[in-house]
Amino acid sequence: MNTHVQNFFEIRIGRFFFAIQAQYVRRALPVVPHIDVPLMRPNFGGIVLYNKHFVPKLFLDSLLGIGLYRTSVTVTTDSTVILEVDGTVFCSTVNEVDTVASIGDSHIMAVEKSPEFGSPIFPRRDYLLGYFEHRQKSIYILDMLRLHHDSFAVGRNV
């Protein structure tokens, strides 16, 4: 049986693990401080200087509706992930960067089958493509095209 395999970059935000299709990840760095910019769109936290360009910083925890509770222990492991979707470069700070996992399509399941689905704090379903189990963790696949469209589309009602 021939199964298509996808490569996912694994990250952790709060208590949730997420997968980003590897083609959208440009780089992961130690935390890069951002510059506050007033009147930015919702879910944006300013700009970051990367590769001699300013790129917007998207608060994924806010966009996903999971809330983030920081402690001094977690801040030391934070990373800035540089992403590119449809030619738009942006970044997000995550609590942890993990490995790249190669997952066959047959191992990707519907989000509704996740053991955590329906819990009071759960990532917004409309930004998830599915989930898979990897190293005894449920890892939710982010819909980067939808995240990009909802965050960067011109003419979007805010």
ChimeraX commands (.cxc) that place a marker at each C-alpha (Angstrom):
marker #1 position 0.00,0.00,0.00 radius 0.5
marker #1 position 1.43,3.35,-1.07 radius 0.5
marker #1 position 0.97,6.08,1.53 radius 0.5
marker #1 position 1.80,9.72,0.99 radius 0.5
marker #1 position 4.16,11.05,3.69 radius 0.5
marker #1 position 4.16,14.66,4.91 radius 0.5
marker #1 position 6.88,16.40,6.90 radius 0.5
marker #1 position 5.71,18.44,9.88 radius 0.5
marker #1 position 7.62,20.83,12.10 radius 0.5
marker #1 position 6.43,20.26,15.68 radius 0.5
marker #1 position 5.95,23.09,18.17 radius 0.5
marker #1 position 4.36,23.54,21.58 radius 0.5
marker #1 position 2.20,26.50,22.60 radius 0.5
marker #1 position 1.00,26.26,26.17 radius 0.5
marker #1 position -0.05,22.67,26.82 radius 0.5
marker #1 position -0.86,21.94,23.17 radius 0.5
marker #1 position 1.42,20.49,20.52 radius 0.5
marker #1 position 1.02,21.61,16.93 radius 0.5
marker #1 position 2.41,20.60,13.56 radius 0.5
marker #1 position 3.20,23.00,10.75 radius 0.5
marker #1 position 3.82,21.62,7.29 radius 0.5
marker #1 position 7.58,21.93,6.84 radius 0.5
marker #1 position 7.35,23.95,3.61 radius 0.5
marker #1 position 5.97,26.91,5.62 radius 0.5
marker #1 position 8.81,27.04,8.16 radius 0.5
marker #1 position 11.83,29.12,7.21 radius 0.5
marker #1 position 13.72,29.08,10.48 radius 0.5
marker #1 position 13.53,28.66,14.26 radius 0.5
marker #1 position 15.58,31.00,16.43 radius 0.5
marker #1 position 16.00,31.83,20.10 radius 0.5
marker #1 position 13.37,34.40,21.08 radius 0.5
marker #1 position 13.68,37.56,19.01 radius 0.5
marker #1 position 12.32,40.62,20.87 radius 0.5
marker #1 position 9.56,42.47,19.08 radius 0.5
marker #1 position 8.90,46.17,18.68 radius 0.5
marker #1 position 5.40,47.28,19.68 radius 0.5
marker #1 position 3.44,48.93,16.91 radius 0.5
marker #1 position 0.22,50.72,17.86 radius 0.5
marker #1 position -3.01,50.00,15.98 radius 0.5
marker #1 position -1.97,46.67,14.51 radius 0.5
marker #1 position -4.64,44.15,13.59 radius 0.5
marker #1 position -5.96,41.83,16.29 radius 0.5
marker #1 position -3.64,38.93,17.21 radius 0.5
marker #1 position -0.51,40.81,16.11 radius 0.5
marker #1 position 2.08,41.83,18.68 radius 0.5
marker #1 position 4.39,44.12,16.78 radius 0.5
marker #1 position 7.26,43.60,14.39 radius 0.5
marker #1 position 10.54,41.71,14.52 radius 0.5
marker #1 position 13.74,42.48,12.64 radius 0.5
marker #1 position 14.69,39.37,10.67 radius 0.5
marker #1 position 17.21,39.17,7.83 radius 0.5
marker #1 position 17.32,42.99,7.50 radius 0.5
marker #1 position 13.52,43.20,7.14 radius 0.5
marker #1 position 10.73,43.90,9.58 radius 0.5
marker #1 position 8.22,41.06,9.77 radius 0.5
marker #1 position 4.94,41.03,11.71 radius 0.5
marker #1 position 4.65,38.92,14.84 radius 0.5
marker #1 position 1.45,36.88,15.04 radius 0.5
marker #1 position 0.24,35.75,18.47 radius 0.5
marker #1 position -0.77,32.18,17.60 radius 0.5
marker #1 position -2.01,31.47,21.13 radius 0.5
marker #1 position -4.44,34.37,20.87 radius 0.5
marker #1 position -5.55,33.48,17.34 radius 0.5
marker #1 position -6.10,29.84,18.34 radius 0.5
marker #1 position -8.00,30.91,21.46 radius 0.5
marker #1 position -5.95,28.80,23.87 radius 0.5
marker #1 position -4.60,31.48,26.20 radius 0.5
marker #1 position -1.01,31.31,27.30 radius 0.5
marker #1 position 0.13,31.26,30.86 radius 0.5
marker #1 position 3.84,31.96,31.20 radius 0.5
marker #1 position 6.18,31.05,34.00 radius 0.5
marker #1 position 9.85,31.95,34.30 radius 0.5
marker #1 position 10.71,28.32,33.54 radius 0.5
marker #1 position 8.92,28.25,30.18 radius 0.5
marker #1 position 10.20,31.60,28.95 radius 0.5
marker #1 position 13.77,30.26,28.79 radius 0.5
marker #1 position 12.76,27.59,26.25 radius 0.5
marker #1 position 10.76,29.95,24.02 radius 0.5
marker #1 position 11.67,30.27,20.36 radius 0.5
marker #1 position 10.73,32.53,17.49 radius 0.5
marker #1 position 9.61,30.62,14.42 radius 0.5
marker #1 position 9.90,32.41,11.06 radius 0.5
marker #1 position 7.12,31.34,8.70 radius 0.5
marker #1 position 6.29,32.04,5.07 radius 0.5
marker #1 position 2.87,31.42,3.55 radius 0.5
marker #1 position 1.96,32.58,0.03 radius 0.5
marker #1 position 4.95,34.94,-0.04 radius 0.5
marker #1 position 4.13,36.58,3.31 radius 0.5
marker #1 position 6.91,36.28,5.90 radius 0.5
marker #1 position 5.82,36.53,9.54 radius 0.5
marker #1 position 6.83,35.07,12.87 radius 0.5
marker #1 position 5.41,33.71,16.08 radius 0.5
marker #1 position 6.84,32.95,19.49 radius 0.5
marker #1 position 6.28,29.39,20.66 radius 0.5
marker #1 position 7.11,27.69,23.95 radius 0.5
marker #1 position 9.09,24.86,22.44 radius 0.5
marker #1 position 10.41,23.71,19.08 radius 0.5
marker #1 position 10.56,19.97,18.59 radius 0.5
marker #1 position 11.61,17.74,15.72 radius 0.5
marker #1 position 10.44,17.40,12.16 radius 0.5
marker #1 position 8.18,14.36,11.93 radius 0.5
marker #1 position 7.40,12.39,8.79 radius 0.5
marker #1 position 3.80,11.23,9.03 radius 0.5
marker #1 position 1.87,9.10,6.56 radius 0.5
marker #1 position -1.58,10.33,5.55 radius 0.5
marker #1 position -3.11,7.16,7.00 radius 0.5
marker #1 position -1.97,8.26,10.49 radius 0.5
marker #1 position -3.73,11.63,10.32 radius 0.5
marker #1 position -7.11,11.57,12.05 radius 0.5
marker #1 position -10.06,13.93,12.35 radius 0.5
marker #1 position -9.71,16.49,15.16 radius 0.5
marker #1 position -13.02,15.32,16.61 radius 0.5
marker #1 position -11.44,11.95,17.41 radius 0.5
marker #1 position -8.81,13.56,19.64 radius 0.5
marker #1 position -9.06,12.64,23.33 radius 0.5
marker #1 position -8.92,16.37,24.21 radius 0.5
marker #1 position -11.64,17.45,21.76 radius 0.5
marker #1 position -14.48,19.16,23.58 radius 0.5
marker #1 position -12.41,20.14,26.63 radius 0.5
marker #1 position -13.08,23.69,27.92 radius 0.5
marker #1 position -9.77,24.99,26.53 radius 0.5
marker #1 position -9.16,23.64,23.05 radius 0.5
marker #1 position -7.66,25.28,19.93 radius 0.5
marker #1 position -10.12,26.81,17.50 radius 0.5
marker #1 position -11.32,23.95,15.31 radius 0.5
marker #1 position -11.44,26.10,12.15 radius 0.5
marker #1 position -7.62,26.42,12.23 radius 0.5
marker #1 position -6.93,22.69,12.52 radius 0.5
marker #1 position -6.65,20.22,9.63 radius 0.5
marker #1 position -6.45,17.09,11.76 radius 0.5
marker #1 position -4.20,15.49,14.32 radius 0.5
marker #1 position -1.80,12.59,14.76 radius 0.5
marker #1 position -0.18,10.78,17.64 radius 0.5
marker #1 position 3.60,11.07,17.83 radius 0.5
marker #1 position 5.79,10.06,20.77 radius 0.5
marker #1 position 2.73,9.64,23.00 radius 0.5
marker #1 position 1.43,13.16,22.26 radius 0.5
marker #1 position -1.60,14.41,20.35 radius 0.5
marker #1 position -0.27,16.85,17.76 radius 0.5
marker #1 position -2.71,19.15,15.95 radius 0.5
marker #1 position -2.00,20.15,12.35 radius 0.5
marker #1 position -2.35,23.90,11.81 radius 0.5
marker #1 position -4.15,25.07,8.67 radius 0.5
marker #1 position -1.51,27.61,7.66 radius 0.5
marker #1 position -3.40,28.76,4.56 radius 0.5
marker #1 position -6.48,29.58,6.66 radius 0.5
marker #1 position -4.36,31.25,9.38 radius 0.5
marker #1 position -2.65,33.32,6.69 radius 0.5
marker #1 position -5.88,34.28,4.96 radius 0.5
marker #1 position -7.69,35.27,8.15 radius 0.5
marker #1 position -4.71,37.27,9.44 radius 0.5
marker #1 position -3.39,38.96,6.30 radius 0.5
marker #1 position -6.26,39.17,3.78 radius 0.5
marker #1 position -6.78,42.69,2.47 radius 0.5
marker #1 position -10.24,44.08,3.04 radius 0.5
marker #1 position -10.98,41.72,5.92 radius 0.5
marker #1 position -13.45,43.20,8.40 radius 0.5
marker #1 position -11.70,43.65,11.72 radius 0.5
marker link #1:1,2 radius 0.2
marker link #1:2,3 radius 0.2
marker link #1:3,4 radius 0.2
marker link #1:4,5 radius 0.2
marker link #1:5,6 radius 0.2
marker link #1:6,7 radius 0.2
marker link #1:7,8 radius 0.2
marker link #1:8,9 radius 0.2
marker link #1:9,10 radius 0.2
marker link #1:10,11 radius 0.2
marker link #1:11,12 radius 0.2
marker link #1:12,13 radius 0.2
marker link #1:13,14 radius 0.2
marker link #1:14,15 radius 0.2
marker link #1:15,16 radius 0.2
marker link #1:16,17 radius 0.2
marker link #1:17,18 radius 0.2
marker link #1:18,19 radius 0.2
marker link #1:19,20 radius 0.2
marker link #1:20,21 radius 0.2
marker link #1:21,22 radius 0.2
marker link #1:22,23 radius 0.2
marker link #1:23,24 radius 0.2
marker link #1:24,25 radius 0.2
marker link #1:25,26 radius 0.2
marker link #1:26,27 radius 0.2
marker link #1:27,28 radius 0.2
marker link #1:28,29 radius 0.2
marker link #1:29,30 radius 0.2
marker link #1:30,31 radius 0.2
marker link #1:31,32 radius 0.2
marker link #1:32,33 radius 0.2
marker link #1:33,34 radius 0.2
marker link #1:34,35 radius 0.2
marker link #1:35,36 radius 0.2
marker link #1:36,37 radius 0.2
marker link #1:37,38 radius 0.2
marker link #1:38,39 radius 0.2
marker link #1:39,40 radius 0.2
marker link #1:40,41 radius 0.2
marker link #1:41,42 radius 0.2
marker link #1:42,43 radius 0.2
marker link #1:43,44 radius 0.2
marker link #1:44,45 radius 0.2
marker link #1:45,46 radius 0.2
marker link #1:46,47 radius 0.2
marker link #1:47,48 radius 0.2
marker link #1:48,49 radius 0.2
marker link #1:49,50 radius 0.2
marker link #1:50,51 radius 0.2
marker link #1:51,52 radius 0.2
marker link #1:52,53 radius 0.2
marker link #1:53,54 radius 0.2
marker link #1:54,55 radius 0.2
marker link #1:55,56 radius 0.2
marker link #1:56,57 radius 0.2
marker link #1:57,58 radius 0.2
marker link #1:58,59 radius 0.2
marker link #1:59,60 radius 0.2
marker link #1:60,61 radius 0.2
marker link #1:61,62 radius 0.2
marker link #1:62,63 radius 0.2
marker link #1:63,64 radius 0.2
marker link #1:64,65 radius 0.2
marker link #1:65,66 radius 0.2
marker link #1:66,67 radius 0.2
marker link #1:67,68 radius 0.2
marker link #1:68,69 radius 0.2
marker link #1:69,70 radius 0.2
marker link #1:70,71 radius 0.2
marker link #1:71,72 radius 0.2
marker link #1:72,73 radius 0.2
marker link #1:73,74 radius 0.2
marker link #1:74,75 radius 0.2
marker link #1:75,76 radius 0.2
marker link #1:76,77 radius 0.2
marker link #1:77,78 radius 0.2
marker link #1:78,79 radius 0.2
marker link #1:79,80 radius 0.2
marker link #1:80,81 radius 0.2
marker link #1:81,82 radius 0.2
marker link #1:82,83 radius 0.2
marker link #1:83,84 radius 0.2
marker link #1:84,85 radius 0.2
marker link #1:85,86 radius 0.2
marker link #1:86,87 radius 0.2
marker link #1:87,88 radius 0.2
marker link #1:88,89 radius 0.2
marker link #1:89,90 radius 0.2
marker link #1:90,91 radius 0.2
marker link #1:91,92 radius 0.2
marker link #1:92,93 radius 0.2
marker link #1:93,94 radius 0.2
marker link #1:94,95 radius 0.2
marker link #1:95,96 radius 0.2
marker link #1:96,97 radius 0.2
marker link #1:97,98 radius 0.2
marker link #1:98,99 radius 0.2
marker link #1:99,100 radius 0.2
marker link #1:100,101 radius 0.2
marker link #1:101,102 radius 0.2
marker link #1:102,103 radius 0.2
marker link #1:103,104 radius 0.2
marker link #1:104,105 radius 0.2
marker link #1:105,106 radius 0.2
marker link #1:106,107 radius 0.2
marker link #1:107,108 radius 0.2
marker link #1:108,109 radius 0.2
marker link #1:109,110 radius 0.2
marker link #1:110,111 radius 0.2
marker link #1:111,112 radius 0.2
marker link #1:112,113 radius 0.2
marker link #1:113,114 radius 0.2
marker link #1:114,115 radius 0.2
marker link #1:115,116 radius 0.2
marker link #1:116,117 radius 0.2
marker link #1:117,118 radius 0.2
marker link #1:118,119 radius 0.2
marker link #1:119,120 radius 0.2
marker link #1:120,121 radius 0.2
marker link #1:121,122 radius 0.2
marker link #1:122,123 radius 0.2
marker link #1:123,124 radius 0.2
marker link #1:124,125 radius 0.2
marker link #1:125,126 radius 0.2
marker link #1:126,127 radius 0.2
marker link #1:127,128 radius 0.2
marker link #1:128,129 radius 0.2
marker link #1:129,130 radius 0.2
marker link #1:130,131 radius 0.2
marker link #1:131,132 radius 0.2
marker link #1:132,133 radius 0.2
marker link #1:133,134 radius 0.2
marker link #1:134,135 radius 0.2
marker link #1:135,136 radius 0.2
marker link #1:136,137 radius 0.2
marker link #1:137,138 radius 0.2
marker link #1:138,139 radius 0.2
marker link #1:139,140 radius 0.2
marker link #1:140,141 radius 0.2
marker link #1:141,142 radius 0.2
marker link #1:142,143 radius 0.2
marker link #1:143,144 radius 0.2
marker link #1:144,145 radius 0.2
marker link #1:145,146 radius 0.2
marker link #1:146,147 radius 0.2
marker link #1:147,148 radius 0.2
marker link #1:148,149 radius 0.2
marker link #1:149,150 radius 0.2
marker link #1:150,151 radius 0.2
marker link #1:151,152 radius 0.2
marker link #1:152,153 radius 0.2
marker link #1:153,154 radius 0.2
marker link #1:154,155 radius 0.2
marker link #1:155,156 radius 0.2
marker link #1:156,157 radius 0.2
marker link #1:157,158 radius 0.2
view
